């Protein structure tokens, strides 16, 4: 795959993983992420990991950043709203089945900091649709790694 980014949500001993060739989007921008196998917490939070040639994901990964985060109470399995300790807010939303990219595609939008959130209201209304009854309350870490 070459140079790419892995974004992970670490919760408990698991790291839910997504990859892309795009860097973290600027506030108000979005990118596509592609769901990957679940990793363990230790791997996701290690500063440097070397994956041997011949193995899936071969190369060296470097930890780019870690943010303590909270998953919003109104999040569902297909839509997560992530609030970081630094005041950042992100939307991670599974793309509908039969989209043109992949069944593993997720939309990842940087919603910015609270002062910019009023501008995002129309996007959230169209992207989220009707609220679902399933609510999650979780703490997590948002992790980005670069594979070089």
RAMOLIN-V657513 format. One record per pair of residues at least 24 apart in sequence whose C-alpha atoms are under 10 Angstrom apart, sorted by the first residue. I is the first residue (numbers start at 1). J is the second residue. D is the distance in whole Angstrom. If there is no record, write none. Layout:
i=<I I>
j=<J J>
d=<D D>
This chain:
i=<1 1 1 1 1 2 2 2 2 2 3 3 3 3 3 4 4 4 4 4 5 5 5 5 5 5 5 5 5 6 6 6 6 6 6 6 6 6 6 6 6 6 7 7 7 7 7 7 7 7 7 7 7 7 7 7 8 8 8 8 8 8 8 8 8 8 8 8 8 8 9 9 9 9 9 9 9 9 9 9 9 9 9 9 9 9 10 10 10 10 10 10 10 10 10 10 10 10 10 10 10 11 11 11 11 11 11 11 11 12 12 12 12 12 12 13 13 13 13 13 14 14 14 14 14 14 14 14 15 15 15 15 15 15 15 15 15 15 15 16 16 16 16 16 17 17 17 18 18 18 18 18 19 19 19 19 19 20 20 21 21 23 23 24 24 24 24 25 25 25 25 25 25 26 26 26 26 27 27 27 27 27 27 27 27 27 27 28 28 28 28 28 28 28 28 28 28 29 29 29 29 29 30 30 30 30 30 30 30 30 31 31 31 31 31 31 32 32 32 32 32 32 32 32 32 32 32 33 33 33 33 33 33 33 33 33 34 34 34 34 34 34 34 34 34 35 35 35 35 35 35 36 36 41 44 44 44 44 44 45 45 45 45 46 47 48 48 48 49 49 50 51 57 58 58 59 59 60 60 60 60 61 61 61 61 61 62 62 62 62 62 63 63 63 63 63 64 64 64 64 65 65 65 65 65 65 66 66 66 66 66 67 67 67 67 67 68 68 68 68 68 69 69 69 69 69 69 70 70 70 70 70 70 71 71 71 71 71 71 72 72 72 72 72 73 73 73 73 73 74 74 74 74 74 74 74 75 75 75 75 75 75 75 75 75 76 76 76 76 76 76 76 77 77 77 77 78 78 78 79 79 79 79 79 79 80 80 80 81 81 81 82 82 82 82 82 82 82 83 83 83 83 83 83 83 83 84 84 84 84 84 85 86 87 87 87 87 88 88 88 89 89 89 89 90 91 91 91 93 93 95>
j=<56 57 58 147 148 57 58 59 147 148 59 61 146 147 148 61 145 146 147 148 33 61 62 64 144 145 146 147 148 33 34 35 36 44 61 63 64 143 144 145 146 147 33 34 35 36 44 64 65 66 108 142 143 144 145 146 35 36 38 39 41 44 45 66 140 141 142 143 144 145 38 39 41 44 66 67 68 69 71 82 139 140 141 142 143 144 38 39 40 41 42 44 45 66 68 69 139 140 141 142 143 40 41 69 138 139 140 141 142 40 41 138 139 140 141 39 40 41 42 44 38 39 40 41 42 43 44 140 39 40 41 42 43 44 45 140 141 142 143 40 41 44 142 143 44 143 144 104 105 106 108 144 105 106 144 145 146 105 146 146 147 144 146 108 109 110 144 90 108 109 110 111 112 109 110 111 112 88 89 90 109 110 111 112 113 116 117 90 109 110 111 112 116 117 119 120 123 108 109 110 111 112 90 91 92 107 108 109 110 111 92 106 107 108 109 110 92 93 94 95 101 104 105 106 107 108 109 92 93 94 95 104 105 106 107 108 94 101 102 103 104 105 106 107 108 94 102 103 104 105 106 104 105 141 141 142 143 144 145 141 143 144 145 145 145 145 146 147 145 147 147 147 147 147 148 147 148 145 146 147 148 144 145 146 147 148 144 145 146 147 148 143 144 145 146 147 143 144 145 146 141 142 143 144 145 146 141 142 143 144 145 140 141 142 143 144 139 140 141 142 143 138 139 140 141 142 143 137 138 139 140 141 142 136 137 138 139 140 141 135 136 137 138 139 134 135 136 137 138 131 132 133 134 135 136 137 128 131 132 133 134 135 136 137 138 131 132 133 134 135 136 137 132 134 135 136 106 128 132 106 107 108 127 128 132 108 128 136 108 109 111 110 111 138 139 140 141 142 111 112 113 114 139 140 141 142 113 139 140 141 142 141 113 112 113 114 115 112 113 114 113 114 116 117 142 124 127 128 127 128 127>
d=<10 8 9 9 10 9 9 9 7 7 10 10 7 5 5 10 8 6 6 7 9 9 10 9 7 6 5 6 9 9 9 10 9 9 9 10 10 8 6 5 6 8 8 10 9 10 9 10 10 10 10 7 6 5 7 9 10 10 9 9 10 7 10 9 10 8 6 5 6 8 10 10 9 9 10 10 10 9 10 9 9 6 6 5 6 9 10 9 8 6 10 7 9 10 9 9 9 5 5 7 7 10 8 10 8 7 5 7 9 9 7 10 9 8 10 9 6 5 8 10 7 6 5 5 9 10 9 10 5 5 5 9 8 6 9 9 9 9 9 9 9 9 10 10 9 9 10 9 9 8 10 9 10 10 9 9 10 10 10 10 10 9 9 9 9 8 8 10 8 7 6 10 10 9 6 9 8 9 9 9 8 5 6 5 8 8 10 10 7 6 5 7 8 9 9 8 10 9 6 6 8 9 9 9 10 7 5 4 6 9 10 9 6 5 7 9 9 10 10 9 9 10 6 6 5 6 9 9 10 9 10 8 6 5 6 7 9 9 8 9 5 5 6 9 10 9 10 9 5 6 7 8 10 10 10 10 7 9 8 9 7 9 9 10 9 9 10 10 10 9 10 10 8 9 9 7 6 10 8 6 6 10 6 5 4 6 9 5 5 7 8 8 6 5 7 9 8 5 5 7 10 8 6 6 7 10 7 6 5 7 9 9 5 5 7 9 8 6 4 6 9 9 6 5 5 6 10 8 6 4 6 8 9 7 6 5 6 7 10 9 7 7 8 9 9 6 5 5 8 8 8 8 8 5 7 8 10 9 9 10 8 6 6 8 9 9 7 8 6 6 6 10 10 8 9 8 9 10 10 9 9 10 9 7 10 10 10 9 10 10 9 10 9 10 9 9 9 8 10 10 9 10 10 10 10 9 10 10 9 8 8 10 9 8 6 7 10 5 5 8 6 8 10 9 10 9 9 10 8 8 10>
